[in-house]
Amino acid sequence: MSYQKIVIVGNLGRDPEMSYLPNNGQAVTNFNVATNRQYTASNGEKVKETTWFRVTAWGRQAETCNEYLRTGSQVLIEGRLNPDKETGGPRLYQRNDGSWGAGYEITAERVVFMSTRGSAGGYESGSGEPVMDDDEIPF
């Protein structure tokens, strides 16, 4: 028997997108989550790394994510990492500045909403992380 689980905490890069499967009507919602890591390199330079994950939620969880999550919402995701079918690794993409990045796909088993409800009825991020422009999101 083999088993894997990934846990991430990050912020949505844009609003979720929900659809229903034509064959059985099951809900599926996709959204992008950015995780950030900051550290100081050996030369003293501050480095900020952002890793993007494309998250897929199914069924009732998909409907709930679509209803309550918005751009900037902070979430905790537990799920399975899905490798690229052709390479077996992450999906590679080229950024607007010409540099290369990697995107990872997760099938959500559990989604925890970590943002607080804002006064306008939306959710505000409690992390203080900036929201990414659509051009910066790899998916």
C-alpha positions in Angstrom: 0.0 0.0 0.0 1.2 3.5 -0.7 0.0 6.8 0.5 0.7 10.5 0.0 -0.8 13.8 1.4 0.2 17.4 0.8 -0.8 20.3 3.1 -0.5 23.9 2.0 -1.6 27.3 3.3 -1.8 30.2 0.9 -4.0 32.8 -0.8 -6.2 32.6 -3.8 -4.8 34.3 -6.8 -8.3 34.8 -8.4 -11.9 33.9 -7.8 -12.7 30.2 -8.1 -14.3 28.8 -11.2 -17.1 26.1 -10.8 -18.7 23.9 -13.4 -20.8 20.7 -13.5 -19.8 17.5 -15.2 -22.1 16.8 -18.1 -22.4 13.1 -17.5 -23.4 13.1 -13.9 -23.9 16.7 -12.9 -21.2 16.6 -10.2 -19.8 20.0 -9.2 -16.1 20.7 -9.7 -14.3 23.9 -8.7 -10.8 25.0 -9.7 -8.8 27.7 -8.0 -5.2 28.8 -7.8 -3.4 29.2 -4.4 0.0 30.9 -4.0 2.2 30.0 -1.1 5.1 32.2 -0.1 8.4 31.6 1.6 10.9 34.2 2.6 14.5 33.7 3.7 17.9 35.3 3.7 20.4 33.9 1.3 24.0 33.3 2.3 25.0 36.6 0.7 22.5 38.5 3.0 20.0 39.1 0.3 16.3 38.7 1.2 14.7 36.2 -1.1 10.9 35.7 -1.6 9.7 32.5 -3.3 6.1 32.0 -4.5 4.9 28.5 -5.4 1.5 28.2 -7.2 -0.9 25.3 -6.8 -3.9 24.6 -8.9 -6.5 23.1 -6.6 -9.5 21.0 -7.7 -12.4 20.4 -5.3 -15.4 18.1 -6.0 -19.0 17.7 -5.0 -20.5 19.7 -2.1 -17.0 21.0 -1.1 -16.7 22.4 -4.7 -19.9 24.3 -4.3 -18.9 25.7 -0.8 -15.5 26.8 -2.2 -17.2 28.6 -5.1 -19.7 30.3 -2.8 -17.3 31.6 -0.1 -13.8 31.9 -1.5 -12.6 35.0 -3.4 -9.4 36.5 -4.7 -7.0 36.9 -1.7 -8.9 34.4 0.6 -6.5 32.5 2.8 -7.0 28.7 2.8 -5.5 25.5 4.1 -5.7 22.7 1.7 -5.1 19.0 2.4 -5.1 16.7 -0.6 -3.2 14.6 -3.1 -0.5 16.0 -5.4 -1.2 15.1 -9.1 1.9 14.9 -11.2 1.9 16.0 -14.9 0.8 13.0 -16.9 3.6 13.5 -19.5 6.6 14.3 -17.3 5.7 12.8 -13.9 6.7 16.1 -12.3 5.2 19.6 -11.9 3.8 21.5 -14.9 6.4 23.9 -16.2 5.5 27.4 -17.5 7.2 30.5 -18.7 6.6 33.7 -16.8 6.0 37.1 -18.5 9.6 38.1 -17.7 10.9 35.0 -19.6 11.9 33.0 -16.5 10.6 29.5 -15.8 8.4 28.4 -13.0 6.7 25.2 -11.9 3.0 24.7 -11.1 1.6 21.9 -9.0 -1.9 20.4 -9.1 -3.7 19.2 -6.0 -7.0 17.3 -5.6 -8.5 18.7 -2.4 -9.7 16.3 0.2 -10.2 19.1 2.8 -10.4 22.9 2.4 -10.3 25.1 5.6 -11.3 28.7 5.2 -8.8 30.8 7.2 -9.8 34.3 6.2 -12.2 36.5 8.2 -15.5 37.8 6.9 -15.1 41.4 5.8 -17.5 44.2 6.2 -18.5 44.1 2.5 -19.6 40.5 2.8 -16.4 39.1 1.2 -13.5 37.5 2.8 -10.3 39.4 3.7 -6.9 37.7 3.9 -5.5 37.6 7.4 -2.0 37.0 6.0 -1.1 40.4 4.7 0.1 38.9 1.5 -0.5 40.9 -1.7 -2.9 39.6 -4.2 -1.3 38.5 -7.5 -2.2 40.0 -10.8 -3.7 37.6 -13.4 -0.5 37.9 -15.5 1.5 36.4 -12.6 -0.8 33.3 -12.1 0.6 30.4 -14.1 -2.6 28.5 -14.7 
